[in-house]
Structure formats: structure tokens, C-alpha cells
Amino acid sequence: MFHEDSFYGYLSLERRFSPHTLTAYRGDLSSFIAYCVEQQCLTSLREVRHLHIRSWVVSQMQAGQSARSIVRRLSCLKTYFKFLKKRGLIEKDPMRKITAPRMGKRLPVFVQESQLAALFSHIEFADDYGGLLARVLLEILYATGIRRSEASDLKINDIDFSRMVLRVRGKGDKERLVPFARYLYDWLEMFLEARKITFTGTHEPWLFLNRKGEKFSPESIYYVVRKHLSTVTTEEQRSPHVLRHSFATHLSNHGADLNAIKELLGHSNLASTQVYMHNNIERLIQVYEQAHPKGGAEEEG
């Protein structure tokens, strides 16, 4: 007995994990349990020891898994065994003796400002509801930096036109207010009118609806973004998160306060936001050379 179902229920109901994270945790835990049963011949979670977990980590490395992937899976196991101990299903937590492999910091991939300007000014969108939905979706993701799951969960009454802010539900069901610019105000009004005409009489609260009049899923948002970013960039990563990275990086490049970016992104701590400072090193060098008394001085013979 490994009590996977009660663990997934805990993640969903108590921890409020997103469907995307739940899917990832299911896959990670299923893989680990299969290893324990098939390779270690274990029949119960009470038999799991830290040596089994270490052996599993080695098998992951031998299979060519990256340190980042292994760290993510160990995070799942850490949450899992902590849950089991809290419920009294195990006496000792085998993860306490596990050290995650070190991994290098990966800088966020972002799209250049000129490329996004080309997307919104030179790329033609279909002249129908679907085209307008794609345009407004891309505008919102780049203008506010919200996640694709947060965009999917947006409701019409989350838009406060008087203050020009969106009420966004983030990780852990935490709400935050995100401002939007006047140009997006106009696009939203235009989109809502098209939505009203396309889906006459609908009572769906969601801002974005697919052609069937149902909630636009995070997966659908991913495909829309990837399709349109492919027209302006050759970066391998062309997901909605790239627009989120672009939003934060461009704000940082233009001198936005890091704490303000943190609040806009809905990060729980500043460490998650500081990575965007690495992307504007060229701007910092330029500022240094212009501002420091000896910044641009040539070295004397």
C-alpha cells in the first residue's frame, strides 16, 4: 500500500495544487513507486528507506535525466513522505538523508522587445472570433505577465475597467491585482463585444471561451502562444511562460523596481524574481560606463 490516492487528494483539496502540477506529481510518484516495486521488490511504503531513494536517483542519472528533472522529482517525494509522516502512515521520513544533485542556474528564455513589437504590429490575425481571441490572449499575457493557468481562470467580472486592473487567482488560490494599460482596455472591450455576439445568451463566466462556448484550457493557450511566437522567434521555447519571462525582463530592463516585479508576477519570495536581473547585464554595464567617473576611461599605458 502506497496511499497515492489520498496523497493526490491532499494536494488538490488542501494544498490547492494546479492541475498541471498535479499531473507532474502523479507521473513522478508513479515512476518512483514502479521502481520500488519492480526493481527493489517492495510491497509497502513502510519498507522504503533512504538507500532505495538514493538507488532510484542513480538510476535516473544513468537514464540521462537532467539534474533539474531529478530535483523536481525529489521535491515531489519530499512532499509525499512529509504527508505520510504527518498522517502517521510512516514513523521516519527517508527523505531526511537525501541530498539533491546540484544544478546550474538556468536563465529565463525571453523574446526581444523588437520581436514582440513585430508580432503585434506586423503579423495578421484571423478576422474572426478565434483571431481576436488569440490577439487579446497574447496581449494580456505579455501586458500582465500572468501564467497560462491564470489566464484560463480569468472571469469577466475579474476585469475592473474603472481602475484598469485584473483580479488574478495564482498558485495556492492566492489572489492579486494586476494593472493593465489603456490600449489593453480597448482590446478587452472589443473582445467582450465579439464574445457577446458569438455566444449569444451564454452564462459561462470565463473570459476566454473556445469555439464550443466552453472554458479555454491552459493546453489550448499553450498552442495559441506557440503558434504565434513561431512567427517572430526561432527560440526553441515558445510557451506562455516565455511571455511571462519577457514581461519581467523588459520591465527590469526599463528600470522597474524588483519588488514591484515580484508583486506583479505573484512570486512568494524575492529570490524567484532576482533571476531577471541576470538578463539585463548589458544595460547595467552601459549604466556603469556612463555613470562611474572612471567607467569609460581608457587604461593608461
Secondary structure by P-SEA (a helix, b strand, c coil): ccaaaaaaaaacccccccaaaaaaaaaaaaaaaaaaaacccccccccccaaaaaaaaaaaaaacccaaaaaaaaaaaaaaaaaaaaaccccccccccccccccccccbbbbcaaaaaaaaccccccccaaaaaaaaaaaaaaaccccaaaaaaccccccccccccccccccccbbbbbbbcaaaaaaaaaaaaaaaaacccccccccccccccccccaaaaaaaaaaaaaaccccccccaaaaaaaaaaaaaaacccaaaaaaaaccccccccaaaaaaaaaaaaaaaaaccccccccccc
